[in-house]
Protein backbone atom coordinates (compact mmCIF):
# COMPACT_ATOMS: atom_id res chain seq x y z
CA UNK A 1 0.00 0.00 0.00
CA UNK A 2 1.15 3.51 -0.75
CA UNK A 3 1.42 6.02 2.07
CA UNK A 4 0.37 9.67 1.77
CA UNK A 5 1.15 12.36 4.31
CA UNK A 6 -1.20 15.36 4.30
CA UNK A 7 -1.68 17.96 6.99
CA UNK A 8 0.74 16.05 9.27
CA UNK A 9 -1.45 12.93 9.04
CA UNK A 10 -0.67 9.61 7.36
CA UNK A 11 -3.16 7.93 5.02
CA UNK A 12 -3.32 4.84 2.85
CA UNK A 13 -3.77 6.07 -0.70
CA UNK A 14 -7.18 4.36 -0.90
CA UNK A 15 -8.29 5.84 2.46
CA UNK A 16 -7.50 9.46 1.56
CA UNK A 17 -11.09 10.57 0.91
CA UNK A 18 -13.31 13.62 1.21
CA UNK A 19 -15.12 13.82 4.54
CA UNK A 20 -18.27 15.05 2.79
CA UNK A 21 -18.64 12.97 -0.40
CA UNK A 22 -16.13 10.15 0.31
CA UNK A 23 -14.53 10.78 -3.11
CA UNK A 24 -10.84 9.88 -3.51
CA UNK A 25 -8.43 12.72 -2.89
CA UNK A 26 -4.92 13.42 -4.08
CA UNK A 27 -2.27 15.75 -2.73
CA UNK A 28 -3.22 18.27 -5.42
CA UNK A 29 -7.00 18.41 -4.90
CA UNK A 30 -7.68 18.50 -1.18
CA UNK A 31 -8.20 21.11 1.52
CA UNK A 32 -8.24 20.48 5.25
CA UNK A 33 -9.96 22.09 8.19
CA UNK A 34 -10.22 20.97 11.82
CA UNK A 35 -8.18 17.86 10.93
CA UNK A 36 -10.67 16.74 8.28
CA UNK A 37 -9.96 16.41 4.58
CA UNK A 38 -12.26 17.68 1.83
CA UNK A 39 -12.19 17.83 -1.95
CA UNK A 40 -11.83 21.44 -3.04
CA UNK A 41 -15.35 21.72 -4.52
CA UNK A 42 -16.99 20.58 -1.26
CA UNK A 43 -14.64 22.68 0.86
CA UNK A 44 -15.85 25.76 -1.04
CA UNK A 45 -19.48 24.60 -0.96
CA UNK A 46 -19.46 24.02 2.81
CA UNK A 47 -17.90 27.41 3.45
CA UNK A 48 -20.44 29.17 1.22
CA UNK A 49 -23.39 27.37 2.84
CA UNK A 50 -22.97 29.33 6.09
CA UNK A 51 -20.33 31.89 5.18
CA UNK A 52 -17.86 30.78 7.82
CA UNK A 53 -15.47 27.98 8.69
CA UNK A 54 -17.44 26.71 11.69
CA UNK A 55 -21.13 26.19 10.97
CA UNK A 56 -20.67 24.98 7.40
CA UNK A 57 -18.27 22.30 8.61
CA UNK A 58 -20.36 21.07 11.54
CA UNK A 59 -18.49 22.95 14.27
CA UNK A 60 -19.91 25.16 17.01
CA UNK A 61 -20.02 28.72 15.67
CA UNK A 62 -17.06 30.66 16.97
CA UNK A 63 -19.26 33.67 17.69
CA UNK A 64 -21.05 31.66 20.40
CA UNK A 65 -17.79 31.54 22.34
CA UNK A 66 -17.90 35.34 22.51
CA UNK A 67 -21.52 35.52 23.62
CA UNK A 68 -21.63 36.58 27.27
CA UNK A 69 -25.05 34.95 27.73
CA UNK A 70 -23.36 31.54 27.48
CA UNK A 71 -20.87 32.45 30.21
CA UNK A 72 -22.64 33.60 33.41
CA UNK A 73 -20.62 36.03 35.48
CA UNK A 74 -18.25 36.88 32.65
CA UNK A 75 -16.91 40.40 32.37
CA UNK A 76 -18.40 42.68 29.76
CA UNK A 77 -16.28 45.60 28.58
CA UNK A 78 -19.44 47.73 28.42
CA UNK A 79 -20.81 47.08 31.92
CA UNK A 80 -18.71 49.27 34.19
CA UNK A 81 -21.50 50.11 36.66
C-alpha beads as a LAMMPS data file, in Angstrom:
LAMMPS data file: protein, C-alpha beads

81 atoms
80 bonds

1 atom types
1 bond types

-500.0 500.0 xlo xhi
-500.0 500.0 ylo yhi
-500.0 500.0 zlo zhi

Masses

1 110.0

Atoms # bond

1 1 1 0.000 0.000 0.000
2 1 1 1.151 3.509 -0.747
3 1 1 1.424 6.019 2.074
4 1 1 0.373 9.672 1.769
5 1 1 1.155 12.365 4.307
6 1 1 -1.196 15.357 4.298
7 1 1 -1.677 17.961 6.994
8 1 1 0.737 16.051 9.270
9 1 1 -1.450 12.926 9.042
10 1 1 -0.673 9.611 7.357
11 1 1 -3.164 7.929 5.020
12 1 1 -3.316 4.843 2.846
13 1 1 -3.770 6.071 -0.702
14 1 1 -7.177 4.361 -0.895
15 1 1 -8.291 5.845 2.462
16 1 1 -7.499 9.459 1.558
17 1 1 -11.092 10.567 0.910
18 1 1 -13.307 13.622 1.207
19 1 1 -15.121 13.816 4.542
20 1 1 -18.272 15.047 2.787
21 1 1 -18.639 12.965 -0.396
22 1 1 -16.128 10.155 0.308
23 1 1 -14.526 10.779 -3.110
24 1 1 -10.841 9.881 -3.507
25 1 1 -8.425 12.720 -2.887
26 1 1 -4.918 13.422 -4.082
27 1 1 -2.274 15.752 -2.730
28 1 1 -3.221 18.266 -5.420
29 1 1 -6.996 18.411 -4.905
30 1 1 -7.679 18.504 -1.179
31 1 1 -8.203 21.112 1.522
32 1 1 -8.236 20.478 5.253
33 1 1 -9.961 22.091 8.194
34 1 1 -10.224 20.966 11.824
35 1 1 -8.184 17.863 10.934
36 1 1 -10.674 16.745 8.284
37 1 1 -9.957 16.411 4.583
38 1 1 -12.258 17.678 1.831
39 1 1 -12.186 17.835 -1.949
40 1 1 -11.829 21.445 -3.044
41 1 1 -15.354 21.724 -4.520
42 1 1 -16.994 20.576 -1.262
43 1 1 -14.641 22.683 0.857
44 1 1 -15.851 25.763 -1.042
45 1 1 -19.484 24.601 -0.958
46 1 1 -19.461 24.019 2.809
47 1 1 -17.903 27.414 3.451
48 1 1 -20.437 29.169 1.220
49 1 1 -23.392 27.367 2.839
50 1 1 -22.969 29.328 6.093
51 1 1 -20.326 31.888 5.176
52 1 1 -17.858 30.784 7.820
53 1 1 -15.471 27.982 8.691
54 1 1 -17.439 26.709 11.691
55 1 1 -21.132 26.194 10.972
56 1 1 -20.665 24.979 7.404
57 1 1 -18.272 22.298 8.605
58 1 1 -20.361 21.073 11.536
59 1 1 -18.494 22.946 14.266
60 1 1 -19.906 25.160 17.006
61 1 1 -20.020 28.717 15.675
62 1 1 -17.060 30.663 16.972
63 1 1 -19.261 33.669 17.687
64 1 1 -21.046 31.658 20.400
65 1 1 -17.792 31.541 22.337
66 1 1 -17.904 35.342 22.514
67 1 1 -21.525 35.522 23.619
68 1 1 -21.629 36.581 27.275
69 1 1 -25.051 34.947 27.734
70 1 1 -23.363 31.541 27.484
71 1 1 -20.870 32.454 30.209
72 1 1 -22.638 33.597 33.405
73 1 1 -20.620 36.030 35.476
74 1 1 -18.252 36.878 32.651
75 1 1 -16.912 40.398 32.373
76 1 1 -18.396 42.681 29.755
77 1 1 -16.278 45.601 28.582
78 1 1 -19.438 47.727 28.422
79 1 1 -20.808 47.082 31.917
80 1 1 -18.714 49.266 34.187
81 1 1 -21.496 50.111 36.659

Bonds

1 1 1 2
2 1 2 3
3 1 3 4
4 1 4 5
5 1 5 6
6 1 6 7
7 1 7 8
8 1 8 9
9 1 9 10
10 1 10 11
11 1 11 12
12 1 12 13
13 1 13 14
14 1 14 15
15 1 15 16
16 1 16 17
17 1 17 18
18 1 18 19
19 1 19 20
20 1 20 21
21 1 21 22
22 1 22 23
23 1 23 24
24 1 24 25
25 1 25 26
26 1 26 27
27 1 27 28
28 1 28 29
29 1 29 30
30 1 30 31
31 1 31 32
32 1 32 33
33 1 33 34
34 1 34 35
35 1 35 36
36 1 36 37
37 1 37 38
38 1 38 39
39 1 39 40
40 1 40 41
41 1 41 42
42 1 42 43
43 1 43 44
44 1 44 45
45 1 45 46
46 1 46 47
47 1 47 48
48 1 48 49
49 1 49 50
50 1 50 51
51 1 51 52
52 1 52 53
53 1 53 54
54 1 54 55
55 1 55 56
56 1 56 57
57 1 57 58
58 1 58 59
59 1 59 60
60 1 60 61
61 1 61 62
62 1 62 63
63 1 63 64
64 1 64 65
65 1 65 66
66 1 66 67
67 1 67 68
68 1 68 69
69 1 69 70
70 1 70 71
71 1 71 72
72 1 72 73
73 1 73 74
74 1 74 75
75 1 75 76
76 1 76 77
77 1 77 78
78 1 78 79
79 1 79 80
80 1 80 81
